[in-house]
Amino acid sequence: MTARPAVLAVDVGGTAIKAAVIDQAGTVLDQVQRPTSPANGPASVVESVRAAASELARAGVVAGGVVVPGAVDVATGIARYSANLGWRDVPLRDLLAADLGIPVTIEHDARAAGLAEATLGAAHGITDCLVVVIGTGIAGVIRSAGVALRGATDLAGEIGHIPVYPQGEPCACGQRGCLETYASAAAIARRYRALSGDAGGALDAREIAAQVATDADARQIWAEATDALGVALATYTLLLDPVSIVLGGGLAEAGDRLLVPVRAALTERLAWREPPSVSVSVLGSRAGQLGAAILAWQAVGFAGFSSWSAPRSN
């Protein structure tokens, strides 16, 4: 029996590496998840990505797509820089292509998530929108007149490093007061630990959000995070005039606990104009991996995504 054609989609996040084999119908045929463990060093992360991809290598896989945080040189396939992974100039595309014996496409994780949202999700049919992916870090993709903006150096969309509080806390990137330092999932957990004295670090950002009504420390940290996000979104709105903003990534699973204060913080800072709509992703934390799959399929000439919704297990 001929193996069902499929692609390998790998989403490298600050916390986890999620890899899946996805066929032309959007069905997940196989998948694996590994911890990223950046504390073990950048080379260790690279090896974990290669190991996860190699574990899923199988007959019928015709191409691969890998999406990563930070600065990505799509033309050369090099992951130029990622503060959260410690990467500098990693030739990831060529490493994986050599390992797997198939063509591999590399892209920024947020831009891939934006592609998935525009193809299948909350941004479908919207020509001017901003998709913000909130996970271990924060990044965005700007779609203007139906086109994803890349910028002169391929760095458009780095909303996580907008200095919302210029004299604020130091960021891993070397700047101070970055949005990511206040509103990413990692920052929320870190700042809650510091304020509450929760040295054990038992709560993650979603758990902190869930106890806002009963925990004063959680309420303060969550309010500071959503207010910082509102500041950054107001800046984007005034510069780029999107009709819609889509919040994705793991933190978007907080739903109205995130949406209500962010909408309020954004509206407060747009005194003379109506704010764009703000919604959460319908693809959730799988948007980056979906985008990786779409890119891999596009690389081999397939474009029949109209029947896809989200990855389904066989």
Rosetta blueprint (number, residue, H / E / L):
1 M L
2 T L
3 A L
4 R L
5 P L
6 A E
7 V E
8 L E
9 A E
10 V E
11 D E
12 V E
13 G L
14 G L
15 T L
16 A E
17 I E
18 K E
19 A E
20 A E
21 V E
22 I E
23 D E
24 Q L
25 A L
26 G L
27 T E
28 V E
29 L E
30 D E
31 Q E
32 V E
33 Q E
34 R E
35 P E
36 T L
37 S L
38 P H
39 A H
40 N H
41 G L
42 P H
43 A H
44 S H
45 V H
46 V H
47 E H
48 S H
49 V H
50 R H
51 A H
52 A H
53 A H
54 S H
55 E H
56 L L
57 A L
58 R L
59 A L
60 G L
61 V E
62 V E
63 A E
64 G E
65 G E
66 V E
67 V E
68 V E
69 P L
70 G L
71 A E
72 V E
73 D E
74 V L
75 A L
76 T L
77 G L
78 I E
79 A E
80 R E
81 Y E
82 S E
83 A L
84 N L
85 L L
86 G L
87 W E
88 R E
89 D E
90 V E
91 P L
92 L H
93 R H
94 D H
95 L H
96 L H
97 A H
98 A H
99 D H
100 L H
101 G L
102 I L
103 P L
104 V E
105 T E
106 I E
107 E E
108 H E
109 D H
110 A H
111 R H
112 A H
113 A H
114 G H
115 L H
116 A H
117 E H
118 A H
119 T H
120 L H
121 G L
122 A L
123 A L
124 H L
125 G L
126 I L
127 T L
128 D L
129 C E
130 L E
131 V E
132 V E
133 V E
134 I E
135 G L
136 T L
137 G L
138 I E
139 A E
140 G E
141 V E
142 I E
143 R E
144 S E
145 A L
146 G L
147 V E
148 A E
149 L L
150 R L
151 G L
152 A L
153 T L
154 D L
155 L L
156 A L
157 G L
158 E L
159 I H
160 G H
161 H H
162 I L
163 P E
164 V L
165 Y L
166 P L
167 Q L
168 G L
169 E L
170 P E
171 C L
172 A L
173 C L
174 G L
175 Q L
176 R E
177 G L
178 C E
179 L H
180 E H
181 T H
182 Y H
183 A H
184 S L
185 A H
186 A H
187 A H
188 I H
189 A H
190 R H
191 R H
192 Y H
193 R H
194 A H
195 L H
196 S H
197 G L
198 D L
199 A L
200 G L
201 G L
202 A L
203 L L
204 D L
205 A H
206 R H
207 E H
208 I H
209 A H
210 A H
211 Q L
212 V L
213 A L
214 T L
215 D L
216 A H
217 D H
218 A H
219 R H
220 Q H
221 I H
222 W H
223 A H
224 E H
225 A H
226 T H
227 D H
228 A H
229 L H
230 G H
231 V H
232 A H
233 L H
234 A H
235 T H
236 Y H
237 T H
238 L H
239 L H
240 L H
241 D L
242 P L
243 V L
244 S E
245 I E
246 V E
247 L E
248 G E
249 G L
250 G H
251 L H
252 A H
253 E H
254 A H
255 G L
256 D H
257 R H
258 L H
259 L H
260 V H
261 P H
262 V H
263 R H
264 A H
265 A H
266 L H
267 T H
268 E H
269 R L
270 L L
271 A L
272 W L
273 R L
274 E L
275 P L
276 P L
277 S E
278 V E
279 S E
280 V E
281 S L
282 V L
283 L L
284 G H
285 S H
286 R H
287 A H
288 G H
289 Q H
290 L H
291 G H
292 A H
293 A H
294 I H
295 L H
296 A H
297 W H
298 Q H
299 A H
300 V L
301 G L
302 F L
303 A L
304 G L
305 F L
306 S L
307 S L
308 W L
309 S L
310 A L
311 P L
312 R E
313 S E
314 N L
